[in-house]
Amino acid sequence: MGDLAKTPAPLLILGLRRERFSGVLAVSQGALRLRISLESGMALRAESSRPEDGLAERLVTQGLLDEADLGRIKARCAAGDGELKAIAQLRKLSPRDLVGGIRAATQACLQSLCGFTMGSFSLEPAAGGEDVPLVGVEPAGVAFETLARWRPHELLDLLGDKVSAFPEPADDPGALEKLLPATPDLDALRAMLNGRMATFAMVKGEHAARAGAALVVYDQLGLLAWQATPREADPTLEPVEAEPEEELALLPEIEIAVAGGADGAAAAQTRARTEEADPDHEDPAQRKLREEVEGLLARLSEIDHYELLGVARDVPPGKIKRAYLKLAKRLHPDAIAQKGLHQVKEAATEVFAQITRAHTTLSDPDARRDYDATLEGHAVEDADRIAQAEMLYRKAEILMKAGNFLGAVEFLEPSVELWPEEADYQGALGWCLFKKSPPELERASEHLEKASALAPQEPLWRQRIAVVEAEIGRSRPG
């Protein structure tokens, strides 16, 4: 017997999927009862104590049966026949329609289950001889859609210490694509699963919840390997540019050529180190690309989505996608690093995140209409800034609990910038600046003083100011 308050329903069905459980999952929430038959973790058939959840009722709702048929089915069930047998004896449905109805009813029960926040569950062995049709519903998709409605910081909390790790596919990258739908935001996430980006850095922006939900699903199913440190890009690999109009993916899959022999590898490593240390050794193409990245970074706050993508305001959706692909093949951080421009990779990451945000917004008709309205002078409410600042702060809290103060600073600095009047944001930033390695004592003291001025009734900030000031005194010579 288990408790859904302790084991969230989406994690329960993902765990059964990973363990390839075969049997029955029985769930109770108040008067409601669900029974879901599973085979190797796939949902085959579901039954609910609510009459409206029944297979026959759903077939009536879909227009495949009528009320008279429903009456005959109920009469046969009362006489001892099973529901499936009663439906089949009507001889009104094709096998395809019947299978489709079973799948729809099963998926609806899974969706109901994933919405439960309390109740109990138990597992029962499969009963021999049950008439259960093999029309399995993949529970991962249902769990993902439910988790995507959670707050990003709640999803990061589920990942625990892994928020500071660097994930990559555990085995077959293709398994990730097969499990969840191919959408621009999930394609972008999968492209980042290369062992070179920390988890918390992926769960950002307007699709943070969907990215976090996908990471939880992949993690629960054991599809990710978690590295404690980031992988280094191979300096012996150099990109071969794809054709501008070749739409291979929404993020570039950079084609590579391997420099021959040990001498070639050593020369490439030496060249990469030299270029990173001394921009004067850049060739003209590298210099032009670096200046483009730095110029875009400096202007991000000034230019709108259209200008960033290099398209007109009335551009059709197809050209927005092509503009995005063209930029992605040149400005994706991995492409920048593989071209030897390691010193601007962080800048490229920030620029490309905004490019992705622009593409996502302008590709969605409703989001584009709202964005156009903003450009026409409709102000963004303070509530939006508060919500964004709070989301960043919640992510930082998770990292602070894990002892990753440097990572927390990355979220707290923009949070303070969005809403500097919040004492908790200022104080948390000050303390993380003190606790990270190496510490920034003067800045830590400055933000803690701001927190104390904003919330003079809170003694914590004065206590921490004293700790920081004592450390400053010890670090001064003499």
N, C-alpha and C positions, 0 to 999 in steps of 0.2 A: 504494500500500500504506500503510495506517495502523495505528497502535498504540492499542489500547483502553486501555492504561495512561495514555496522554496525552490521548485523546479519550474521555471516559466514554460508554458505549453510549447512555444516554438522550439526551445532547446530540448524538450522531451521528445518531440517527433524527429528532430535531427539526430538525437542520440540513438533512437531506435533504428533510424536509417543507417547510421554508421555501423551499428552492431548487427545489421542485417537480421533484425528480429522477425520471427514468424510466429504469429499467434494473434491474440485479440487484446487491444488496448481498451479498457473499460474506464469511462470517466463519469464522475458525478459532480454536479454543481446544483445544490438545492434539489429541486424536484426533477431537474433535467438529467437525462442519462444518454450517454453516447457509447456506442460500441463500434470500433473500427478494426476491421480484419486486415492484417498486414502479412505480406509475404516478402521476405528478405528486405524488410523496411519499407516496401512500397504499399500504399493503401489500396486495397482491392475492393472493399465494400464497407459501407458505414450505415449504421442504424441509429435512429434518434427516437427518444420518447415523445418528442413533439410531433403531432400528426402532420403538420405542414412540412416537416422535413422528410417525410416518407417518399420512396421512389415513385409510387403511383401518383401521389399528389403533385410531384414535380413534373411528371409526364403530362398531367392534365394542364398544369401551368404553361408548359411548352407547346400546348396545342396538339400533342400527339395522341392523347386520349381525351374522352369527354366525361362528364359527370356520371352518365349512365354506366360507362366502363368502370369508373371508380367504385360505384355501388356494387357491381358484380365482383370486382376484385375483393372488396371488403367482405362480401358474403362468403366467398371461397376461403378467405383467410380465417373467418370465424368457424368454418367447417373443418379447419385443420391444415389447409394447404399453406405452403410458404408463399410470400409475396411474389417472388420471381416466378414460381410455378403458375400462380394465378394470372399474372400478367401474360406469360407465354401462352396459356390456354386460350386467351382472347384471339390470338392469331391476327392481331391488328398492326403489330410493329415489325419492321425489318430488324434483322440482327444488329445492323449498324445503329439504328435508332435506339434500340434497347441498351446497347453498350454505351452509347453517348449519354443516355439518361442516367445509367449507373455511375458513370464517371462524374457527371455534373452533381449528382447527389452526394457522392463521396467527397468531392472537392468542397462542396458547401459545408459538410460536417467538419472537415479539417479546418476550414476558415473559422467556423464557430468555435472549435476547440482552441485555436490560436488566440482567440479573443478572451478566453477565460483567464482571469487573474487570481482566482481562488477555486477551491474544489479539491477532490481527491481522485487518484487514478490507481489502477491495478493492471497487472499483465497476466493473461491467461494463455495456456498452451493452445495451439491450434487443435480444434476438434476434428477427428477423422470423419471423412465422408460428407463434409459440408459442401453445399452447392455454391461455391464462391467463384464467380467468373474472373479470369485473369485479365483485368483491364486496369492495371496499376496506375495510380496517380502519384506523381513524384512529390513528396512532401516538402522538398527543399524550396520549391517555388512559392508554396503557400507560406512557409515560415519566413522567407525573404520579404514578401509583400507585407506581412504583419510587422516584422522588425523594422522595416523602412518607415513605419509610422512612429517609431520610438524617437526619443531625443538623442542626438549624437553622443552626448556625454554618457547616456545610459548604455549605449552600445560599446563605447570605449571601456566602460566599467566592466562589462561582461568579458572583455579580452584581458583584463587584469594587467599583469606585468608585461604582456606582449605589446602594449601600446608603445613601448620604447624599442621594440625589436624590429628587424628588417625582414619582412616576409617575401617568400618566393614560392613558386609551385613545388610541391613535394615530389611530384612524379611527372605526370603528363599534363602540360599546360592546356591541352585541348579539353581536358576534363572540366576545367573551370568554365570554358565557353559553352559546353554542352549543358551544364547544370543550370545556369541562369541566362536570361535572355540577352541577345545582342542589342544593346542600346548604347548611345554615345557615351553616357556617363559610366556604364559598366565596362565598356571597351577601354575607356581611358584608365579606369582603375586597374584592369588586368594588365595594361601596358606598364603600369608602375610597379607591378609585382616582380621585381628583378633583383631583390636583395640589396638594393642601394638606397631605398627610401624607408624611413621609419613609419610605423603604422599611423601614429598621430598626425603625421604630415599629410597622409592620404585622406583623412576624414576632415576635410575643410570645404568651405564654400557652400553654394546653394544645394549641392547634391551630397552633403556630408552624411545625412541619414542613410541614403541608399548605399554609399560607399561603406559605411560602418556595418550596415546590415549584411552586405555581401561578404565582408571580411569575417563576420561572425559565422555565417553559413559555411564558408569555406573552412574555417577553423574547426567548427564542430564536426565536420565530415572528414577531418584529417587530410585535407587537400593542400595545406600550406606547410612549408618548413620555415622555422623562425631562427634567424641568425642574430647573435648578440651584437655583432658589428657589421657595418655595411660592406658589401663586396666592392672591390675596386674594378673599374672598367679596365678591360685588357688593352694596354697601350699599343699592342701589335696589330690592333684592328683599326682599319680606316674605312670610312663610309664610301659607298658608291651611290651617287645621287639617283633617285628614281625619277621617272618622267613626271613633269608637273601635273599632268591630268590623270595619272594612274592612281585610281582610288583603291589602294590595297587595304586600307584600314583608316579609322578616324584618328589614329596616332601612327606615326611612321614606323614601319618595320624596316630598319636601316639595313641595307645590304652591305656585306663586308667582304674585303679581300684580305688575305693573310699575308703579311710580309714574309718572304722566304728565309729560312735558316736562322740559326742562332745569331749571326751577325746582324741580320735584318731586325730581329726582335730587340737586340741590344741598342741598335741605332734608333729604333722607334722610341724606346724608353728614354734614351738620352735626349732625343728631340722633344718629347713631351715635357720632361722636367725643365728643359731650357726655356721652352715657350711659356710655361706656367710662371717661371721665375722672372723672365725678361720679355715684356711685350715688344721690345725692339726687334726681336728675332721673328716676329710674325711675318708671314707673307702677306701680300696685299689682300687676298681673299679673306684670310683670318682677321686682319685688321678691320676690314669693312664689316664683317659679321659681328665682331666684338663691339664696334661703334654703334651698330644697329641695335644690339641688345641693350647697351648702356643708354642709348638715346630713348628707346621705348620705356625703359624702367623709369627714367627721369620724368617722362611725360604721362605715365599711367593715370595720374590723378586729373589730368587735363583733357584727355581725349576720350571720346565715346566709343561704344562697341563697333560702330560702323567704321570709324577712322582707324581703329586698331586692326580690324580685318582688311582694311583697304578697299571697302565696297561703298556704293552709293546707298542713300536712305531707302530708295525704292527697289533695291536689288531683290530678285526672286530667290526662294529658298535654295535652289540648286547651286546658284553662284556663291551663296554663303558657305555651303559645304565645301565647294572647290577652293574658295579662299582660305578656309580653315586648314584643309589638307596641305595646301601649298606652304602655309606658314609652319605647320606641324613638322613637315619634312626638313625645314631649315632650323627652326628655333626650339624644338623639343630639347630639354636639358641633356638627354643622352646623346643626341646628335651634336650638340655643342661640345660636350666633353670628348667625344670621339674625334672631333676635328682639332683637338689639342687646346681648346680654350677653357681649361679647367678653372681659370681664375674668374670667369663670369658664369659658371654653372649655376650658382645660387641666384644670380640676377635673372638668368634664363628661366629658372624654375618659377620665379614670381611673375615674370612676363607671360610665360606659357599658361600659368594658372588663369590669368586674366583673359588670355586668348580663348582658352577652353570655356570660360564663363561667358564670354561674348558669343561664341558659337552656339552654346546651349540655349542662351536666352533668345537669340535671333532665329533659331531653328524652330522654336515653339511659337505658334501663332498667337496664343494668349499672352505668353510672357513678352513677346515682341511688341504687342499692342500696349501692354502696360509700360514697357520700357520707353516706347515712343512718346507716351503721355508724359513720362517723367522728363524727357528731353524738351518737351514743349512747355515746361515750366511748372509742372505739378510737383510740389516739394515732397520729399520723403519724410515721413513723420518721425519724430524722436523715438517713437516706440520701436521702429525698425532698428535704430542704432542701439537701443537698450537691449533688444533681443539678441542682436549679433554679439554685443559685448558680453552678455551673460553666457551665451553659448561658448565663447572663447574661454571665459573664466571657469566654466564647469570642466572643460577639457583640461585646463591647467591644474585644477584641483586633483584630477585623477593622476596626473603626472607627479604632483607634489607628494601624494600618498605613496607613490612608487619610488620616491626618492630621486626622481629625474628633474632636478631644479632647473637645469639648463634648458631642457625641453619645455618646461612650464613657462619660462621667460618668453619663449617664442609666441605663446598665446596671450600672455599677460600684457605684453607691450602694446599690441593692437587693441586689446580690451581697454586699457587705460587711455589710449588715443581716442577711441570711440566715445568713452564716457569717463572723463577725468574726475568728475565730481563724486565718484563712488569710492568711499574709503576702503572697502574690502579689496577692490582692484589695486589701488595704490599700495596698500599694506602688503598684499600678497606678492606684488612685483618687487617691493623693497626687500622682503625676506628672502625671496628666491635669488635675487641679485647677491645677497649676502651668503647664501648657502651653496650656490653653485661653485664650480671649480674651473678657473680661478674666480674668486669673488670680486665684485665691483663695490667696494665699501662706500665710496662717496655717493654714488648713485643710489645705493641701498638706503643710506641715511636720508637722502633727499625725498625719496618716495615714502618712507616711513613717516617723515615729518609731515608730508602732505596728508597722509592717512590720519594722523593724530589731529591735525587741524580740522579735517572734515568730520571727525568723530571724536571730539575731546572726551566724551564720556567713556570711551573704550580704553581700558588700561593696557590691553595687549600691545598696542602700538608703542606706548611709552616704554614698556618693558623691553621690547625688541630694539628700540632706538638706543637704550642703554647698552645692550649687548653689542650692537654695531659700533657705537662710539668707543666702547672699551677696546674693541679690536683695532679700530683706527688709531687709538692712542698707543697700543702696543706695536703697531706697524711703523710708526713714525720714528726716524732716527733720533738717538739721544734720549 
